[in-house]
């Protein structure tokens, strides 16, 4: 009976797409290789690059999939970005939170049980130290965002509490999110080659990663100013470990692509946030890891210590 009900649904899964290589590849693979009925979904934060928009439009047309776009209130998003920049020294968390919450809400509206993403649960070596993308969770988000927004304004970004999501999952009412690239043995070069040949796809931006967002160069610039390198160098380091580049090549590429100068779009973005140059310089001294998240709480530490102790005891048997 359950299988019959599912077969009557118009979609097998949903794929959030940005126009970048990873999400576009997942969309292509799901449709062209697996033959799934896919609903594509895009969150438009107002800073998408023109090439990413072209890539997305072209992809859904070539694959013949339905596509929905969600755009948050720009003023609300800017208020959050401002608060995160001035409190935690980063501004990416509001968008990362928004995309995850919006994807699950739209999937639920369309009775879709499965969300396939271009994300990975395996962070590139070292990026968990310099990138909030591998640190943020609902606790961290609320610890910063509560100073800027409250109540209903936070819901599109924060989503439901963990306990409520847990109950929904037990009841089978929570869409399952799968980091699809974790299950594919494919290199970035293979992804780019496939998309170029099959999807008429063009790399957005000039960097190796995430050129779909106009704010990405600013994110990398902040990391470079803080740590002396950004996710760009991390990306090339992982390519060396995978045997796709040698060390000399990686160093040359990192030297060429690291944002040593302020990006052209930075003054415009700071104006949107009502942040002065002096405030921006002060934000560069902040470390997002100084703000507690769920994993730094007492309950998580106790649970982790208990789990490690039980594992140790089993190993001795």
Protein Blocks (a to p, Z undefined) as FASTA:
>chain_A
ZZmmmmmpmbfbdcddehiaklmmmmmmmmmmnopacddddddehiacfklmmmmmmmmm
mnopacddddddfklmmmmmmmmmmmnopaklmmmmmmmmmmmmmmmmnopabdcdfbdf
bdcehjlmmpmklmgcfklmmmmmmmmpgcjlmmmmnopafklmmmmmmnopaccdddfk
lmpccdfklmmmmmmmmnopacehjbfbhklbmklmmmmmmmmmmnopafklmmmmmmmm
nopacfklmmmmmmmmpcfbccfklmmmmmmnopafklmmmmmmpcfklpccfklpmklm
mmmmmmmmmmmmmmmZZ
